[in-house]
Amino acid sequence: MIQKYRQELVQLLAQMRPAALMDAFLQDLLTPVEFDDIAMRWQIVKQLARGVPQREIAKNLGVSIATITRGSRELQDKKGGFRQVLNSTK
């Protein structure tokens, strides 16, 4: 059942325009901390993809090495979402 709900949410997000509507929706859907965490995770992944060392990322963004390591593991999956999005934005 939850998979059905996840698919519905993903399809809704994929169709949502303009960006301001997406922002308003995410602000209502997520707590401020959750929204900030997601935004920070994306910054971590972008820096990892550019080859920035984990310790430098930790210093730049004020996050723990453990947080960065999780992003690094996900980024290593060549078929994963992070890698696909990064490849599509080049």
LUMLO-46702 format. One record per residue: residue number from 1; residue in one letter; chain; x, y, z of N, C-alpha, C, O in turn. Coordinates in nm, 4 decimals, always signed. Last residue first. Example, Ala and Ser with C-alpha at 12.3 -4.5 7.8 and 13.67 -1.06 7.14 Angstrom:
BEGIN
[pt 2; S; A; [+1.2850; -0.2250; +0.7080]; [+1.3670; -0.1060; +0.7140]; [+1.2900; +0.0030; +0.7870]; [+1.3409; +0.1138; +0.8039]]
[pt 1; A; A; [+1.3190; -0.5690; +0.7800]; [+1.2300; -0.4500; +0.7800]; [+1.3200; -0.3300; +0.7800]; [+1.4236; -0.3319; +0.8465]]
//
This chain:
BEGIN
[pt 90; K; A; [+2.4287; +1.7819; -1.6459]; [+2.5580; +1.8250; -1.7018]; [+2.5392; +1.9014; -1.8301]; [+2.6369; +1.9451; -1.8908]]
[pt 89; T; A; [+2.2028; +1.6725; -1.5462]; [+2.2161; +1.8180; -1.5324]; [+2.3484; +1.8696; -1.5869]; [+2.3775; +1.9887; -1.5755]]
[pt 88; S; A; [+2.2159; +1.4011; -1.5679]; [+2.1169; +1.4698; -1.6520]; [+2.1299; +1.6217; -1.6457]; [+2.0744; +1.6922; -1.7300]]
[pt 87; N; A; [+2.4050; +1.3298; -1.3780]; [+2.4362; +1.3102; -1.5195]; [+2.3403; +1.3874; -1.6103]; [+2.3796; +1.4336; -1.7174]]
[pt 86; L; A; [+2.2584; +1.3894; -1.1449]; [+2.3808; +1.4622; -1.1749]; [+2.4178; +1.4494; -1.3223]; [+2.4578; +1.5477; -1.3848]]
[pt 85; V; A; [+2.0556; +1.1973; -1.1712]; [+2.0229; +1.3402; -1.1752]; [+2.1469; +1.4222; -1.2072]; [+2.1409; +1.5147; -1.2882]]
[pt 84; Q; A; [+2.2035; +0.9588; -1.1538]; [+2.1216; +0.9872; -1.2719]; [+2.0892; +1.1357; -1.2833]; [+2.0948; +1.1930; -1.3921]]
[pt 83; R; A; [+2.3193; +0.9796; -0.8984]; [+2.4044; +0.9741; -1.0177]; [+2.3251; +1.0098; -1.1433]; [+2.3744; +1.0828; -1.2293]]
[pt 82; F; A; [+2.0866; +0.9766; -0.7379]; [+2.1814; +1.0879; -0.7334]; [+2.2636; +1.0926; -0.8608]; [+2.2759; +1.1976; -0.9238]]
[pt 81; G; A; [+1.9636; +0.7260; -0.8058]; [+1.9005; +0.8536; -0.8366]; [+1.9961; +0.9715; -0.8359]; [+1.9885; +1.0577; -0.9235]]
[pt 80; G; A; [+2.1865; +0.4746; -0.9438]; [+2.1089; +0.5396; -0.8388]; [+2.0571; +0.6765; -0.8814]; [+2.1021; +0.7340; -0.9806]]
[pt 79; K; A; [+2.3560; +0.3483; -1.1066]; [+2.2178; +0.3515; -1.1518]; [+2.1264; +0.4205; -1.0503]; [+2.0047; +0.4247; -1.0680]]
[pt 78; K; A; [+2.5955; +0.3607; -0.9698]; [+2.5893; +0.4228; -1.1029]; [+2.4473; +0.4320; -1.1576]; [+2.4201; +0.5140; -1.2453]]
[pt 77; D; A; [+2.6536; +0.4279; -0.6535]; [+2.5593; +0.3465; -0.7301]; [+2.5363; +0.4160; -0.8645]; [+2.4666; +0.5172; -0.8720]]
[pt 76; Q; A; [+2.7960; +0.6263; -0.5321]; [+2.8715; +0.5200; -0.5980]; [+2.7823; +0.4280; -0.6811]; [+2.8312; +0.3577; -0.7696]]
[pt 75; L; A; [+2.6100; +0.7788; -0.3989]; [+2.6648; +0.8319; -0.5234]; [+2.7424; +0.7253; -0.6011]; [+2.7530; +0.7339; -0.7235]]
[pt 74; E; A; [+2.5738; +0.6350; -0.1653]; [+2.4637; +0.6443; -0.2608]; [+2.5143; +0.6886; -0.3979]; [+2.4663; +0.6410; -0.5008]]
[pt 73; R; A; [+2.8222; +0.6810; -0.0429]; [+2.7792; +0.5442; -0.0763]; [+2.6692; +0.5468; -0.1821]; [+2.6723; +0.4690; -0.2774]]
[pt 72; S; A; [+2.8099; +0.9596; -0.0083]; [+2.9147; +0.9004; -0.0910]; [+2.8764; +0.7589; -0.1343]; [+2.8964; +0.7218; -0.2500]]
[pt 71; G; A; [+2.6032; +0.9880; +0.1741]; [+2.5898; +1.0434; +0.0395]; [+2.6893; +0.9821; -0.0562]; [+2.6571; +0.9556; -0.1720]]
[pt 70; R; A; [+2.7306; +0.8639; +0.3913]; [+2.6052; +0.8096; +0.3383]; [+2.5836; +0.8588; +0.1963]; [+2.5497; +0.7803; +0.1077]]
[pt 69; T; A; [+2.9441; +1.0377; +0.4307]; [+2.9700; +0.8998; +0.3899]; [+2.8443; +0.8365; +0.3330]; [+2.8519; +0.7623; +0.2351]]
[pt 68; I; A; [+2.8182; +1.2652; +0.5279]; [+2.8824; +1.2701; +0.3965]; [+2.9059; +1.1290; +0.3440]; [+2.8890; +1.1038; +0.2247]]
[pt 67; T; A; [+2.7404; +1.1754; +0.7768]; [+2.6399; +1.2249; +0.6829]; [+2.6952; +1.2245; +0.5412]; [+2.6258; +1.1874; +0.4465]]
[pt 66; A; A; [+2.9910; +1.1199; +0.8885]; [+2.8929; +1.0119; +0.8701]; [+2.7847; +1.0526; +0.7699]; [+2.7428; +0.9715; +0.6873]]
[pt 65; I; A; [+3.1060; +1.3708; +0.9133]; [+3.1618; +1.2791; +0.8136]; [+3.0624; +1.1658; +0.7864]; [+3.0508; +1.1205; +0.6726]]
[pt 64; S; A; [+2.8559; +1.6268; +0.9604]; [+2.9443; +1.5203; +1.0073]; [+2.9953; +1.4366; +0.8901]; [+2.9351; +1.4331; +0.7828]]
[pt 63; V; A; [+2.8739; +1.9723; +0.8489]; [+2.8056; +1.8435; +0.8691]; [+2.9069; +1.7386; +0.9108]; [+3.0278; +1.7584; +0.8985]]
[pt 62; G; A; [+2.9494; +2.2232; +0.7509]; [+2.9196; +2.2060; +0.8926]; [+2.8412; +2.0795; +0.9212]; [+2.7528; +2.0784; +1.0069]]
[pt 61; L; A; [+3.0342; +2.2739; +0.4958]; [+2.8896; +2.2697; +0.5193]; [+2.8512; +2.2512; +0.6661]; [+2.7338; +2.2621; +0.7016]]
[pt 60; N; A; [+3.3160; +2.2823; +0.5067]; [+3.2399; +2.3805; +0.4280]; [+3.0937; +2.3896; +0.4689]; [+3.0364; +2.4983; +0.4759]]
[pt 59; K; A; [+3.3789; +2.0553; +0.6640]; [+3.4159; +2.1898; +0.7091]; [+3.3310; +2.2960; +0.6381]; [+3.2804; +2.3884; +0.7019]]
[pt 58; A; A; [+3.2789; +1.8526; +0.5029]; [+3.2344; +1.8639; +0.6421]; [+3.2615; +2.0040; +0.6944]; [+3.1771; +2.0639; +0.7610]]
[pt 57; I; A; [+3.4328; +1.8963; +0.2734]; [+3.2869; +1.9140; +0.2683]; [+3.2322; +1.9337; +0.4094]; [+3.1488; +2.0213; +0.4324]]
[pt 56; E; A; [+3.6812; +1.8263; +0.3754]; [+3.6596; +1.9637; +0.3293]; [+3.5102; +1.9943; +0.3205]; [+3.4661; +2.1038; +0.3554]]
[pt 55; R; A; [+3.6415; +1.5565; +0.4226]; [+3.6733; +1.6457; +0.5356]; [+3.6526; +1.7923; +0.4984]; [+3.6109; +1.8726; +0.5819]]
[pt 54; Q; A; [+3.5953; +1.4574; +0.1586]; [+3.4905; +1.4545; +0.2608]; [+3.5189; +1.5497; +0.3767]; [+3.4275; +1.6173; +0.4239]]
[pt 53; P; A; [+3.7114; +1.6589; -0.1187]; [+3.7333; +1.5607; -0.0114]; [+3.6265; +1.5719; +0.0990]; [+3.5754; +1.6801; +0.1281]]
[pt 52; V; A; [+3.5402; +1.6945; -0.4229]; [+3.5809; +1.7630; -0.3004]; [+3.5985; +1.6571; -0.1910]; [+3.5099; +1.5737; -0.1721]]
[pt 51; G; A; [+3.4468; +1.5974; -0.6649]; [+3.5733; +1.5464; -0.6131]; [+3.6251; +1.6174; -0.4891]; [+3.7420; +1.6021; -0.4536]]
[pt 50; R; A; [+3.2007; +1.6552; -0.7558]; [+3.3094; +1.7416; -0.8056]; [+3.4454; +1.6974; -0.7529]; [+3.5480; +1.7534; -0.7916]]
[pt 49; A; A; [+3.0536; +1.4790; -0.6052]; [+3.0638; +1.4541; -0.7492]; [+3.1737; +1.5386; -0.8130]; [+3.2330; +1.4983; -0.9131]]
[pt 48; L; A; [+3.0658; +1.6075; -0.3575]; [+3.1305; +1.4772; -0.3754]; [+3.1533; +1.4488; -0.5236]; [+3.2595; +1.4003; -0.5626]]
[pt 47; Q; A; [+2.9055; +1.8297; -0.4156]; [+3.0470; +1.8487; -0.3858]; [+3.1248; +1.7179; -0.4010]; [+3.2369; +1.7178; -0.4518]]
[pt 46; K; A; [+2.6576; +1.7018; -0.4582]; [+2.7185; +1.7824; -0.5650]; [+2.8679; +1.8018; -0.5407]; [+2.9479; +1.7917; -0.6336]]
[pt 45; V; A; [+2.6156; +1.5868; -0.2063]; [+2.6317; +1.5018; -0.3240]; [+2.6971; +1.5791; -0.4382]; [+2.7837; +1.5255; -0.5075]]
[pt 44; I; A; [+2.5865; +1.8187; -0.0481]; [+2.6917; +1.7198; -0.0193]; [+2.7199; +1.6369; -0.1437]; [+2.8355; +1.6191; -0.1818]]
[pt 43; Q; A; [+2.3582; +1.9307; -0.1564]; [+2.4853; +2.0043; -0.1651]; [+2.6033; +1.9109; -0.1406]; [+2.7075; +1.9231; -0.2051]]
[pt 42; W; A; [+2.1705; +1.7349; -0.0858]; [+2.1979; +1.7598; -0.2262]; [+2.3299; +1.8348; -0.2448]; [+2.4050; +1.8062; -0.3381]]
[pt 41; R; A; [+2.1735; +1.7642; +0.1898]; [+2.2160; +1.6371; +0.1316]; [+2.2501; +1.6551; -0.0159]; [+2.3471; +1.5974; -0.0653]]
[pt 40; M; A; [+2.0597; +2.0186; +0.2142]; [+2.1998; +1.9982; +0.2511]; [+2.2531; +1.8691; +0.1906]; [+2.3673; +1.8654; +0.1446]]
[pt 39; A; A; [+1.7960; +1.9659; +0.1366]; [+1.8755; +2.0630; +0.0611]; [+2.0246; +2.0436; +0.0894]; [+2.1065; +2.0516; -0.0021]]
[pt 38; I; A; [+1.7272; +1.7863; +0.3399]; [+1.7261; +1.7425; +0.2005]; [+1.8111; +1.8359; +0.1153]; [+1.8892; +1.7904; +0.0317]]
[pt 37; D; A; [+1.7474; +1.9556; +0.5633]; [+1.8296; +1.8336; +0.5538]; [+1.8384; +1.7837; +0.4096]; [+1.9454; +1.7438; +0.3636]]
[pt 36; D; A; [+1.5492; +2.1467; +0.5091]; [+1.6906; +2.1872; +0.5152]; [+1.7833; +2.0668; +0.5004]; [+1.8858; +2.0749; +0.4328]]
[pt 35; F; A; [+1.3245; +1.9807; +0.5309]; [+1.3517; +2.0502; +0.4048]; [+1.4988; +2.0922; +0.3993]; [+1.5648; +2.0750; +0.2968]]
[pt 34; E; A; [+1.3456; +1.9033; +0.8008]; [+1.3487; +1.8030; +0.6938]; [+1.3840; +1.8666; +0.5596]; [+1.4643; +1.8122; +0.4838]]
[pt 33; V; A; [+1.3200; +2.1549; +0.9255]; [+1.4432; +2.0769; +0.9420]; [+1.4550; +1.9713; +0.8324]; [+1.5632; +1.9519; +0.7768]]
[pt 32; P; A; [+1.0565; +2.2322; +0.8557]; [+1.1716; +2.3120; +0.8112]; [+1.3037; +2.2352; +0.8211]; [+1.3898; +2.2490; +0.7343]]
[pt 31; T; A; [+0.8819; +1.9342; +0.7471]; [+0.9167; +2.0305; +0.8514]; [+1.0330; +2.1144; +0.7987]; [+1.1017; +2.0718; +0.7058]]
[pt 30; L; A; [+0.6929; +1.9100; +0.4387]; [+0.8070; +1.8778; +0.5249]; [+0.8191; +1.9781; +0.6385]; [+0.7730; +2.0918; +0.6282]]
[pt 29; L; A; [+0.4647; +2.0170; +0.3145]; [+0.4792; +1.8725; +0.3325]; [+0.5835; +1.8366; +0.4379]; [+0.5641; +1.7440; +0.5167]]
[pt 28; D; A; [+0.5001; +2.2904; +0.2939]; [+0.3844; +2.2387; +0.3672]; [+0.4001; +2.0904; +0.4022]; [+0.3542; +2.0452; +0.5071]]
[pt 27; Q; A; [+0.7316; +2.3005; +0.1436]; [+0.7293; +2.3671; +0.2739]; [+0.6121; +2.3191; +0.3586]; [+0.6233; +2.3084; +0.4807]]
[pt 26; L; A; [+0.6469; +2.1674; -0.0871]; [+0.7464; +2.1038; -0.0003]; [+0.7517; +2.1686; +0.1374]; [+0.7737; +2.1001; +0.2373]]
[pt 25; F; A; [+0.4659; +2.3634; -0.1852]; [+0.4201; +2.2288; -0.1516]; [+0.5168; +2.1604; -0.0556]; [+0.4751; +2.1025; +0.0447]]
[pt 24; A; A; [+0.6371; +2.5796; -0.2341]; [+0.5270; +2.5939; -0.1379]; [+0.4773; +2.4571; -0.0918]; [+0.4498; +2.4372; +0.0265]]
[pt 23; D; A; [+0.8048; +2.4611; -0.4313]; [+0.8598; +2.5122; -0.3056]; [+0.7511; +2.5222; -0.1991]; [+0.7710; +2.4780; -0.0859]]
[pt 22; M; A; [+0.6189; +2.4100; -0.6347]; [+0.6933; +2.2991; -0.5735]; [+0.7481; +2.3426; -0.4379]; [+0.7384; +2.2681; -0.3404]]
[pt 21; L; A; [+0.5495; +2.6744; -0.6945]; [+0.4472; +2.5827; -0.6435]; [+0.5119; +2.4640; -0.5745]; [+0.4665; +2.4212; -0.4684]]
[pt 20; A; A; [+0.7900; +2.7680; -0.7939]; [+0.7354; +2.8301; -0.6721]; [+0.6265; +2.7420; -0.6104]; [+0.6131; +2.7360; -0.4882]]
[pt 19; A; A; [+0.8206; +2.6279; -1.0325]; [+0.9069; +2.5946; -0.9190]; [+0.8528; +2.6522; -0.7883]; [+0.8687; +2.5908; -0.6828]]
[pt 18; P; A; [+0.4783; +2.5816; -1.1550]; [+0.6159; +2.6294; -1.1604]; [+0.6932; +2.5927; -1.0337]; [+0.6383; +2.5341; -0.9405]]
[pt 17; R; A; [+0.4618; +2.2291; -1.1654]; [+0.5176; +2.3517; -1.2203]; [+0.4292; +2.4654; -1.1744]; [+0.3095; +2.4432; -1.1562]]
[pt 16; M; A; [+0.4833; +1.8850; -1.1206]; [+0.4562; +2.0131; -1.0564]; [+0.5331; +2.1285; -1.1207]; [+0.6559; +2.1247; -1.1290]]
[pt 15; Q; A; [+0.5369; +1.6323; -1.2059]; [+0.4519; +1.7154; -1.2910]; [+0.4382; +1.8589; -1.2412]; [+0.3868; +1.9448; -1.3128]]
[pt 14; A; A; [+0.6853; +1.5135; -1.0079]; [+0.7412; +1.5189; -1.1430]; [+0.6634; +1.6130; -1.2344]; [+0.7191; +1.6671; -1.3299]]
[pt 13; L; A; [+0.5103; +1.5157; -0.7902]; [+0.6289; +1.6023; -0.7892]; [+0.6866; +1.6197; -0.9292]; [+0.7316; +1.7285; -0.9649]]
[pt 12; L; A; [+0.3272; +1.3189; -0.8780]; [+0.2827; +1.4552; -0.8509]; [+0.4007; +1.5525; -0.8562]; [+0.3923; +1.6582; -0.9187]]
[pt 11; Q; A; [+0.4923; +1.0942; -0.8853]; [+0.4296; +1.1435; -1.0088]; [+0.3815; +1.2868; -0.9924]; [+0.3943; +1.3673; -1.0847]]
[pt 10; V; A; [+0.5567; +1.0726; -0.6125]; [+0.6620; +1.0936; -0.7120]; [+0.6029; +1.1491; -0.8411]; [+0.6586; +1.2420; -0.8996]]
[pt 9; L; A; [+0.3000; +1.0221; -0.5040]; [+0.3751; +1.1420; -0.4669]; [+0.4833; +1.1738; -0.5698]; [+0.4994; +1.2892; -0.6095]]
[pt 8; E; A; [+0.2410; +0.7747; -0.6224]; [+0.1524; +0.8897; -0.6438]; [+0.2256; +1.0197; -0.6139]; [+0.2147; +1.1163; -0.6894]]
[pt 7; Q; A; [+0.4467; +0.6177; -0.5164]; [+0.4380; +0.6397; -0.6611]; [+0.3522; +0.7617; -0.6926]; [+0.3868; +0.8422; -0.7790]]
[pt 6; R; A; [+0.3728; +0.6220; -0.2452]; [+0.5011; +0.6795; -0.2881]; [+0.4986; +0.7106; -0.4369]; [+0.5432; +0.8173; -0.4792]]
[pt 5; Y; A; [+0.1330; +0.4854; -0.2562]; [+0.1336; +0.6250; -0.2124]; [+0.2624; +0.6947; -0.2548]; [+0.2613; +0.8110; -0.2950]]
[pt 4; K; A; [+0.2247; +0.2348; -0.3350]; [+0.1269; +0.3051; -0.4187]; [+0.1269; +0.4544; -0.3837]; [+0.1214; +0.5392; -0.4727]]
[pt 3; Q; A; [+0.3769; +0.1685; -0.1139]; [+0.4427; +0.1843; -0.2442]; [+0.3519; +0.2618; -0.3398]; [+0.3993; +0.3453; -0.4168]]
[pt 2; I; A; [+0.1896; +0.1302; +0.0831]; [+0.2729; +0.2500; +0.0911]; [+0.3444; +0.2760; -0.0417]; [+0.3694; +0.3910; -0.0778]]
[pt 1; M; A; [+0.0824; -0.1200; +0.0000]; [+0.0000; +0.0000; +0.0000]; [+0.0866; +0.1262; +0.0000]; [+0.0593; +0.2194; -0.0756]]
//
